[in-house]
């Protein structure tokens, strides 16, 4: 399962924003991923997320390995759509 989203906040996916994703992803029972173009990052790894280099307007895909983690995917998608509380 996956969702395609646009990073809406001015500062993009920076350390505080990545930390918010990691905190949610750590609750998953299976793999949670964030992808940009050809790069895929483990959503439970802040370093992995930051290597995606996602400024404002970047298209990212949030994906879970198992349907049991759909709520996790939706929670991450909600954080992104709300600009990590910055907009």
N, C-alpha and C positions, 0 to 999 in steps of 0.2 A: 504494500500500500504506500502511496506517496502523494505529496501535495507540492505544487509549484507555486512559489511566492516571490514577491519583489521586496527587497530591503528598502523600507520607506524613510528611515531616519537619516538625518544629515551626516552623522558620524559613521554610518554603516555598521558592519559587524566588528566591533572593537572588543576589548577585553571584558568590560562589564557586561556587554550584551552576550558575549560568548559564555561567560560564567552563568548567566541565566539559563541558557540552553543546556549547559552541562548539568546543572542542578536538576533539571527536569529529566534529562536523558539517563541519569544515573538510576532512576527509579524503574527503568525498563527491565524486563526479564530477558529480552533478546536484543539484537543489534538495532541501533538507531543511527541514521546517517544523514549528513547534510552534504549536498553536492552543488558544485558550480562548474559549469562547462564540463571538462573532462576530469575534474578533481573531486574525489570523494573523501569526506572526513568523518571520523568516528565522532558522533555528537556528544559522547561522554568525555572527550579529550579537548581541553581548551586549546592546547597547542595545535592539534589537528584543525580545529575550527579556524584559528587565526591564520593558518597557512592558506586558507581559501581566498584571502584578500577580497573582501566583499564591500565595496563602497556603496553609497546610496544608489539605488536603481538596479543593483545586481539581481539577477534571477537565480534563485536557489531552489533546490528540491529537497524536501524533508521526506525521509523514507524509513519505514520500519520493516524488519525481517519477518515479523509475525503479527497477525491480526490482534493478538492479545495486547499489543502495545499501541493500538489505535488512539487511545486517550493521550498517551505520551506525545504522539505525532501531532494531535490536535492542540495540545497545550503549547508545544513549541511553535506551531503555526500561528497560534493566537499571539504569542509574545512577539513574533516577527511582524505580524500585521499591525500590532499596536506600537511598533517602533521601539520595543523594549522599554516602554514607559517614557520615552523621550519626545513624543509628539502629541 
